[in-house]
Amino acid sequence: MPPTLATLVQNSALRLSVLAGHDRLDSAVRWAHASELADPTPYMDGGELILFTGLKLDAADPETMHAYVEKLVSKGVVGLGFAAGVNYEGVPQALVDACRGAHLPLLEVPRRTPFIAISKAVSADIAAEQYRAVTAGFDAQREMTRAALSREGPSALLARLASQVDGWAALYDASGSVVATAPAWAVRRAARFVGDAERLRDRPTPASAVVSEADSGDDRVELQSIGSGRRAKAVLAVGTAAPLGTAERYAVNSAIALLTLTMERSRALQEAEQRLGAAVLKMLLVGEGEHARAVAGQLYGGLLDAPMRVIVAEPASAAAARFAQESIAAAHTSQMVGSAAAPSVPTASAARPSSQMPSGYLARAGEPCGLSDLAATTGMSATASTTADTARSTVPKPTGKPTGRPTAKPSATKAGTDPKAGTGTKAGTGARAGTGQAGGARSAVQASAAVGRDGAAAPAVSSPSAPTGTSMASGVVVGAGGGGPQAEASDTGRLSRIVWPLEELADAVETAAARNGEAVLVVPDGARLVVLASDGGAAAAACAEFAATASAAQPGRRPGGGGDEGLAIGVSAPVGLSAAAVAFKQADQALSVARRRGVALVEHEDVAAGSVLPLLADDAVRAFADGLLRSLREHDANGRGDLVASLRAWLSRHGQWDAAAAELGVHRHTLRYRMRRVEEILGRSLDDPDVRMELWLALKATG
């Protein structure tokens, strides 16, 4: 403890005598200072022992001494030392009475004791106390380091910390739940500060807060965020009966550092784990389940041995998803090859150094893994459209040397027959198809955006020829937590807003899995998040809870993801290890349905529960339908019959001539003539069920 007046009185070398304030000798002395000023308070900080001889003061005058002592007390001076035998033979009674009245300790300093000796004694005691505090801090650090390395980990560390501060300690996870306390009786007390921990968690790290005694009832509780990223990984709470001293502060700081090291592993280790997780998932997608199990070892526990679900999440806005995917790919390409091999189509995102990219999800995402591209090459995901393939074939290739990892071209599907054809949200339609050639991918997206696949007035990424100020498609700003970074004007700010819900979802899934002791595989792949979770486990439940919270926060969300609506999440059916590729396709299809229906989450089992008609709400499908029916509409516009209405009535009546003719109010022979004219104009036979299906879907798509 720091030196006190009692410590100085007990120092036999100083020979001090106490004349007043005997009950205040336990006051800590921050410094001893000699001053003959009539009013030294402007130069005091509080906690000083003032030494004087009465050279410029009338120490025998009661009024003067009363006023002098009152000034010292108001400033926080803890004691007064008067040198006897210098200007006065003894200590004046007026000074003694004034100190007694103000309860200010008064020490008599004998003539043989110089003031400098008292100052040196105080200084030596302060230095010794600081040395003891530092030594105690190092000892506490060693003890807590050993505790952190033990099997109990954070729990043992908290026990050591609580002992060091003579109080209690608690650790909250990223969700605000109490995960460990010390001593055990502190569980209820820690639960009272969950709200404070949640508020601190949402602030940028490092952050701290102190709950006053009035708020906490009987404790002074200090909360500290744990983590080095944009968002805290955990929160540490320390409760004590009094403010922390120097030694206790050393112990708390050591605990914060150790917990941060425990939860924030090295960047190299994180990147290695991310790459290993991506490699395991890629093996599963190509049917190499046993190889994936061998590579994963015990890292994912029994995840690969039990029924699992594949979960795929992406920004609900297709335009925002493309923008984020291209920006991430361009930034990592720029980081790898430097400015000499910059993308052929420069943008603000591509030109910005990767060191200025936001942290959080972008830091964990790394280079896009191309999982969707891999699925497309193995025939598991048919998401590319004829329009996108045509756009890619007409766009000139970048002149720079290709960089990154080459990806195979996804297979195309027949336009108009695949509900997801031409959506522009999957790997094969632009951004992910050109991971190895960022410029080509960006140009492909610009070309495909021209056909209006998202229904947006402007393409997702402005071309170089676009005038300054061309508006970007809006990004996603709302996640389950309702928080997120503030809006910024730059592309980096927009990118951060778009991927913020992905960071929220990744944190929720990992926290739920860790809390319940289950394994989960989380692989960020550019602007999408792929999760492999146990069927019926906490991680899968966390996804559903996240989606429900997001849906409640966005009641007016529109089908198709046309605005800033957070995430679209697709969940596969439970499958075994050998069917992981099928599960990925199911999750991808469910995600597309979620986007079309305007909901946050769709499970594969629920895909058939809805209607296929909302899937037709796509510009490419409508363009196909308009082209298919254009000749019939032109025929009707010239006043030579109502072929479109007749075709609609005939198809709706399943080809029953009498029923369809009655609905139209014409003779059945007239209807037969009109259907022959439809066949002649279209050059197709209505006896073909595929033709009837395409015509019916075209009629429904065009209203």
N, C-alpha and C positions, 0 to 999 in steps of 0.2 A: 504494500500500500504506500501511497505518497507520504512524505514527511508531514508531521502535524506539529502544533504548538507544544503538545506534550512531549514529542520527540526532542524538541530543542530544550525544553525544561529539564529533561532527563539527561541531557548531555552535560556531564560534570565539568568539561573543559570550559563551558560558557558561563556557568555559575549564574544562571538567570533565576529571578524570583517572581512569583505570580502575585500581583496586587489586586487584580479584579478579573472577573470572568472565568472563575475556576471551572464552571460547568461547560465552557466552550473550548476547552483545550484540545478536543478531538478534531477541530477544524483543520482541513488540509491546507498547507502553505505552498502556494505556487511559486513564490519568490520573496526574498527579503530585500528591501530597498531603503536607503537612507535619504531623507528629504526634510529640508527646513522650510519649505514653502508653506505659506499660510493656508493654501488650498492646493494640495497635490492631486486631487481627484481627477482633473482632466488628463493626467498621465498614467492613471491606474486602469487595470483590466478587471480587477476583482481577485480575491484570493491572496493578496499580498500582506506581508508583515512590514509595517512602516516603522522605521527607526529614526528618532529625532532627539535633539538636545534642548529644544525651546529657545534657539538662538534668535529667531525672529517672531516669536510668539510670547505673549504674556501667559505663561503656564500657570501662574497663580491666580489669574482672573477666572472666576467660575463661568461667566457668560462667554468669554472667548473660548474656553476649553469645551463648553457644551456645544457651541456652534461647530468647533473644529471636529469633535468626535462624531457629531451627527452627519457631517459631510462624509467622513470616512466610512461610517456604517452604511450610508445610502449607496456608496460605490462598491460595496462588497469587500472591503478590507477586513481581514480576519483577525488582526491583532495589532497592538501598538507597543513598541519598545522605547522606553525613555532612559537616556544615559544619565545616571546620577553622578554628582560631583563634577560636572563640567560647567554648565551655566547655573545650575541649582545644586545645593548641597545634597538634597534628597529629591524624592519625587513629590511635586506639589500636590497638596490635598485636593485642590480644585480639579486636577487632571484625574486623580483617583476616583472622585465622586462622579465626574462626567462619564468615565468608562463603566463604573458600576451601574449607573442609571441606564446606559445604552447596552448593557450586557456585552461590552467589548473587552476581550482579554487584554490586560495591561501587564507588561513584563518590565521589571526593573533590570537594567543592564549596568553592572558595576563598572567603575572607571577602568579597571584593568582589562576589561573585555572590549576590544575594538569592534566596531560595527562590521568590518570586513570579515571578522572571524565568524560572525553569525551568517553573513551572506555565503561564505564558503561552506559552512555546515549545511545550509539549505541546498546549495548547489550539489554538494556531494551526495546528500540523501536523494535528491531528484535523479541524479545520474545512476545511483545504485538501484533505485526503483525501476528506472528504464531498462537497466541491464537485466534485472530480475524478470521484467516483463518479456523482454526479447528472448531470454533463456527459456522462460516458461512457454513462450510461443513456439520455439523450436522443439521443445520437448513434446508439446501438444501435437505439433505437426508430425513428428515421428510416430507418435502413438496412433494418430488418426490414419496415417499412411499405412501402417501395419493393419489397422482395422479395415481399411478400404480394400486391401489385398486379401483379406480373409474370406472364408466362404460366405459369411453373412453379408459382406459388402457394405452397402449404404446403411443397413440397420446397425451394424457394429460401429460404423463411423459416427452415426447420430448419438449412440450411447456414449462414446468418448466425448463428443462435443457437449452434450448435456452435462456431463461431469465437469468439464472444464469451465463452463459458464455458470455452474451452480443453478441450473434451471431446466428447461425442457427444450426439445427440438423436434421438428416434424418436416417431412418431405412430401410435397405434392407433385403429382405427375402432370403431364401436359393438359389433361382434361380437368385438373383441379381437384382430383380425388386424393385423399390421404393414403400414401403407400407405406409409410414407416413412421414410427414415433419412438421417442425415448425420453423418459422412462415410459413404461407401459400405461401408467395412469394418465398420460397426456393425450390419449386418443380423443376423449371428449373435448378437451380444451382445444386441440388442433382443429377439430371439426367446426368450431365457431369461426374460424378464419378462412374457410373455403372460399367465400366470396371475395375476400381481400386477395387471396392467392390467384383467383381467376382474373381479377382486374390487373394484377401485376404481370401475369403471364401475357396479356395482350399488348403490353408496352414493349418497345424495342429494348433489347438487352444492351448493356447491363442496366438493371433497374432495381430500386429498393423502396421500401416504405416502412414507416413506423406507426404502429397503432398505439395511441396514448393510453394511459392507465384508465382514464375516464371511459374510454370505449371498450377496453378489454376487461374491466372490472378489477382485476388484481394483478395483472401482468403488464410489463412493457414488452410488446412483441415486435420484433424486427423481421421483415420479410426480404429476401434477396432472390433475384431471378438466377437460374442456373442455365448456362448455355452460351455459345459464342455466335449463334446465327441471329437472323432477324427476329425470330420468335424463341421464347424461352422453352427449354426442354423440361424444366421442372422449377419448383419454387421451394426455397428453404425458409422455414420459420424458426426463430429462436425466441423463447420467452424467458425473461428474467425479472427479478424484483426491482432491479435498479439499472440505470444505463451501463452499458458495457465499458469495462476498464481496458487498459492497454493490452494486458495479457489476454483477456477475453476476446478483444477485437482481433488479435493475431490468430486465435483459435478459430474464430468464425471465418476469417479470410482464408485460412488454410482449408477449412471444410468446403468452402465455395470452390476453391481451385481443384480440390480432389474430386468433388462431385462433377464438376465440369469435365475434367479429364475422363471420368468414368462414363459419362453420358455422351460426350462429344469426342468420339474416337478420331484418330488422325485421318486427314483427308485421303491419304493414300489407301488406308484400310477401307474407308467408305467406298472409294472408287473401285477397289478390288472386289468388294462384296457386291456392288452394283453390277459389275461386269460378270461376276460369277452367277448372280441371279438371272441376268439376261441370257447367259449361255445355257443355264439349266432350262429356262423356259423355251429357248429356241430348239433345244434337243427334244423337248416334249412336243413341240409343234410339228416336227418332222418325223414323229413316231419313234424316236430313240429313247423310250422311257427308261430302260434299264441303264443306258449310259448316263442319263440324267440323274438317276438314283446314285450311281457310282460317283459321279462328280460332286453331287451335293453332300454325300456322306451324312454326317450327323448334324449338319448346319441347320437343316429345316426339320429336324426331328422326324416325327411320323407323318408329316404332311403328305408325302408322296405314297404312303402306304394305305391311306384311308380315302373314302369318297371325298372329292374336292369340287369346288366351283371356281370357274374363271370369271373374273369381274373386269370389265373394261369401262373406263370413264373418260369423257372428253368434254370440252366446253360445249354447251348446248347450242351455241351459235356456230354454224358451219364456217362462216366467214372468219370468226375469231379463232376457230381451231386451225384454219389454214394459215392465218397470219402468225399465230404462235409457233406452229410447226416450222414455217419457213424462217422465222427470225432465229429460232434456236439452232436450226441446221446451219444457217448462214453464219451465225456468231461462232459456232464451234469450228466450222470450216475456216473462218478467218483466223481463229486462234491457232489452228494447226499449220496453216501454210503461209500466214502473214499477208501483207497487203499485195505482194507480187502476184498472188493467185486469187485475187478477190473475185466474187461472183460477177458474171458479165452484165447482170442487171443490178446496179447498185441501188441500195435503199438506205434509209437512215439506220435501220436495225443492223444491216450487214456492215455498214461502215463503222459502227461504234465498237470500240475495243471490248473484248469479252470481260475484261476486268471491271467494266462499268455496268455489267448486267446485274439485275437484282439477284439477291441470294434466295434462300428458301428452296422452293421446288426447282428453280433453275439451277441452283448449285448441285442439287442431288440428281437432276435429270441426266446430266452429262450429254454425250453425243447420242442423238436418236438411234435406237437399237434396230429399227426397221422390222419389228415383229409382224406388222401388217403386210409388209412386202414379202416376208418369208411365207406367211400364210397364203398369199396370193400365188406364189410360185409353186406351192405344193397342192394347189387346187382346192384350198379349204375356204377361201374367201373370195367370192366373185363380186367385187364392188366397183370395178372399173367399168366405165361406159364407153360406147363407141365414140361419143362426142369427145371424151377426154383423150382417147387414143388418137383421134384425128387431130386434135389440138396439138398433142405432143409431136406428131409427125410433121406438122407444118411449122413448128418453131425451130429456128436455126440453133444448132448446138453452140455452147459457149466456146470461145476461142482459147481460153486459158486451159492449162493442163488439168484434167480431172483430179479431184482430191477426194479423200475419204474412202469409204468402203463401197465398192460397186454393188448395186442391187439389181436383181433380175426384174424384167418387165412383167407386170401382172397380166393375167389373162383377161381379155375383154369379154363382155357379155352382150347379148342382143339388146339394143336400146328399146325400151318400152315394155319388155317382158320381165325384167328384174325390177321389183319395187324400189331397190336402192340405186338403180343405175343412174349415174350422172349426178349424184348428190354432192360430189366434190369434197367429201369429208374423210375418205379413206385413203390408204396408202397409194393405191394405184392411180389416183386421179390427179396427181400433181406433186404436192410437197414431198410425200414420202417416196414417191417413185424415183425422185432424183436426189436422194440423199448424197450420192457420190458426186453429183454435179449440181450444186446449189443454184447456179444461174439458169440451167435448163429447167429445173423444177419451178423456179419462180416464174419464168416465162410461160411455162405450161399452164400454171394456175391463172395467169393473166389472160391467156388465150381462152381457157375454158370458162373463166368468169364472164367473158363477153357474151356467152350464150345465156347468161342469167340463171345459172343453176341454183343460186341461193335466193333469187328473187330480190336481190339488193340493187339499189340504184347505181352503186359504184362497185368496182371490183375490190376484193379484199386488200390488194396491194397495188399502190399506184405505180404505173410504168414510168420510165424516165421521161417520156414525152408528155406526160400529164402535167398540166399547169400547176404552179405552186399554189398550195391551198386545197388541192383535191382531197375530199374527205375520205377517211378510212372507214371501213365498216366498224361498227361499234363493238367493243369487247365485252367481256363478262366481268362484273364487279361484285356480285353477291354470292356468298357461299353459305355453308351451314351456320357458321358462326356469326354472320351478319357483319363481320368486321372487314379487315383487309387494309391495304395501303391506301393512302389518299390519292385522289385523281391527279395525274400529271399530264402535261401537254406532250411530252416526248414519247417516242415509240417504246422506249424502255419502260416508262410508266404504264403504258397501255399493256405491254407484255406482262408486267408484274400483276396487273389487275386481272388479266385473263387466267393466269396460272395460279392465282391465290386460292381458289376453291380446290384445285388439285392438291396443293400443300395441306389444306385443311383436311381433306379426305385421307391423304397418306398418314397424317398425324393421328387421326381418329382410328384408323385401322391398326396401325402399329401399337398405339397405346392400349387398345382393347385386347389385342393379342398378348402383349406383354403382361397386362394385368391378370389375364386368365391362364398364363403359362402355356400358350399354344403357339405353334410356328405359323408364320405367314410369309409369303413371297411377294414383295412389292417391287415392281419394275417400272420406273418412269421411262416412257418412250416418247421423247419429244413432247408434243402437246396432249398426250394421253397417258393414262395410268392403267397398268395391267396388274391385277392382284390375283394370286392363287391362294385360296383360303379353304380351310376345312369346312365341309358341309355341316351346317347347324352350329358352327363355332361362333366365338365372340367377334371375330374379324368380319365375317359375313353379316352378322347382326349390326355391327357398327356402320356398315355401308347402308343398310336399310334405314337405320336411325338417322344417318346423315342426310339421306335423300328425303325422308319425311320432314326433317327440320327445314331443309331448303325449300321444299314445296310449300310449307306453311308460311315461309317468309316471302314467297313469290306467288301469291294466289292468282295473279293475272297473267301468268306466263302463256305465251302464244305457241300453238303447234308450229313446228318447223324451226324453232330456235331463232326467231328473227330479231331478238333484242338481247339485253344483258341479263340472262337468266341463270347463270351458274353452270351446273354440270348436267350432262345426260349420262346415265349409268346403265349398262347392260349386264345381266347376270345369267350365266349358263345353268343348265340342269346339273345335278350332281353326277359326276362321272368317275371312273377309275383312271389309273395312270395311263393306260393304253389309249384312252379316248380323250386325252387332253386337247388334241388338235380339233376334234369335233366340238369340244366345249368352247374353245376360243371362237370358232365360227358362230356358235350359238350366242355367245356373249356379244359378238360384233353385230349380229342380226338384231338382238334385243336392244342394243344401244341405238341402232338406226330407228327402230320402232319407237323408242322413248323420245327421240328427237322429233319424229313425225307427229306423235301424239301430244307433244308439249308437256310431258311429265318427266320427273327427275329420275325414276328408276323403273325398269321393266325386266322381269325375269323371263327366261325362255319358256317356262310353262304357261306364262300369260300371253305369249305372242299370239296364239290362236284364239284367245278370248275376245279380241277386238275385231275391228273390221279392217279389210285390206284397203278400203277406199282412202283413208287418210294418208296412206303411203303414196297415193297418186299426186299429192300436192307438191309437185316438183316442176320447175320450169322446163326441164328436158322432157319429162313425160307429157306435159301439156303441148310442147312444141311438136312432139311426135304425133299426138292426137290431132292437133290442128292440121298437120300435114296429111294425115290419113283421111280426114273428113273434108279437106278443103274442096276437092272436086265436087263432092255432093252439095256442099253449101253454095258453091258457085252455080251449080245447076238450079238449086232452089231460088237463088237470088234473081235468076233470069225469068222466073215466073212459070216454069215448066213442070211444076209438081213439087210436093213436099216430101222429098225422099228421106231427109234426116229424121223427121218425126215418124214417118212410116217405118223406117228401120228400127227406131227406138221401140215403137209399139210392138213390132213383130218379134224382136229379141226378148222384150219383157214378157211376152206371152208364149215363150219357148217355141216359136215357129207355128203356133196354132192360127190358121188363116181366119177362121170365123171369129174367134175372140178378138184378134188384133184388128180385123176390119170393123167389127162392131165398135171398138174403142175409138177408131178414127172416123167412123160414120161414113165409110165408103163400102162399095161392093168388094167381095173377096177377090174377084177377077181383077179389079183395079189394083188391089194390093199386090197380087201376083205380078202384074205388069211392072209395078214400081220396084219390086225386089229384083226382077230381071234387069231393070235399068241400073240398079245399084251394082249388080255383078258386072254389067258391061262397063260402067264408068270406072269402077275400082280395078277391074281386071282380076277379080278374085271370086271364088265360088263360095256361096253361103252354106254349102253342104259341109265345108271344112270346119270342124269345131274350133280349131285354132283361130281361124278368121273371125268366126262369130265372137270368140272370147276377146280378141283384140279390138273389134269394133265396139263391143259393149263397154270395155274399159275406156276406150277413147271417148265414147259418149258420156261416161260418168266423169272422166277427168275434165271435160270441157263444160260440164254443167248442163 
